[in-house]
């Protein structure tokens, strides 16, 4: 199981979404974090900084990294949450 940490941009992205969409995304992130290997549900991003992945939640994309340097505590660090038409323009 992984812990979840949201950076300031991800928290701001969630606040900008309507309540139903934000709840659905949070619920899905929690589901992924509870899995033995959440990266099996993710896709690694190319052309970005290494160790960047994305989850697909409907039309939204959750960009994250994995902090697993400490083998006891593994963390999914959520970086951004945006609609699919906007997320890849952030570069």
C-alpha positions in Angstrom: 0.0 0.0 0.0 1.2 3.5 -0.8 0.5 6.7 1.0 -0.7 9.7 -1.0 0.7 13.2 -1.0 -0.7 16.1 -3.0 1.6 19.0 -3.9 0.2 22.6 -3.9 -0.6 22.5 -7.6 -2.5 19.3 -7.4 -4.6 20.7 -4.4 -5.3 23.8 -6.4 -6.3 21.7 -9.5 -8.8 19.7 -7.3 -10.3 22.9 -5.9 -11.0 24.2 -9.4 -13.0 21.1 -10.4 -16.6 20.6 -9.6 -17.2 18.6 -6.4 -18.4 15.4 -8.1 -15.5 15.2 -10.4 -13.0 15.9 -7.7 -14.5 13.2 -5.4 -14.4 10.7 -8.3 -10.7 11.5 -8.9 -9.8 11.3 -5.2 -11.6 7.9 -4.9 -9.7 6.5 -7.9 -6.4 7.7 -6.6 -7.1 6.0 -3.3 -8.0 2.8 -5.2 -4.7 2.9 -7.1 -2.7 3.6 -3.9 -4.3 0.5 -2.2 -3.0 -1.8 -4.9 0.2 -3.8 -4.6 1.6 -2.3 -7.8 -0.2 0.9 -8.7 2.2 1.5 -11.6 0.5 -1.4 -13.4 -2.4 1.0 -13.9 -0.2 3.9 -14.9 1.6 5.0 -18.0 5.1 6.4 -17.9 5.4 9.9 -19.4 7.9 10.4 -22.2 9.7 13.7 -22.8 9.2 14.7 -19.1 11.5 14.4 -16.1 12.2 10.7 -15.4 9.9 9.0 -12.8 6.8 10.8 -14.0 3.6 8.8 -14.6 0.0 9.4 -15.3 -3.3 7.8 -14.2 -6.3 8.1 -16.5 -9.6 8.9 -14.7 -12.2 9.5 -17.4 -11.2 12.6 -19.3 -8.8 13.7 -16.6 -5.2 12.8 -16.1 -3.4 12.6 -12.8 0.4 13.3 -13.1 2.4 11.8 -10.3 5.8 10.5 -9.2 6.7 7.6 -6.9 8.8 8.3 -3.8 10.0 4.8 -2.7 13.5 5.5 -1.5 12.5 4.4 1.9 11.3 0.8 1.4 9.1 1.0 4.5 7.1 4.0 3.3 6.1 4.3 -0.4 4.4 7.5 -1.5 2.5 8.5 -4.6 3.2 12.2 -4.9 0.4 13.8 -7.0 1.7 16.6 -9.0 -1.1 17.8 -11.3 -4.7 17.0 -12.1 -6.1 18.4 -15.4 -8.4 17.6 -18.2 -6.7 15.6 -21.0 -6.8 18.5 -23.4 -4.8 20.7 -21.0 -2.5 18.5 -19.0 0.2 17.9 -21.6 0.6 21.7 -22.4 2.0 22.4 -19.0 5.4 21.2 -20.0 
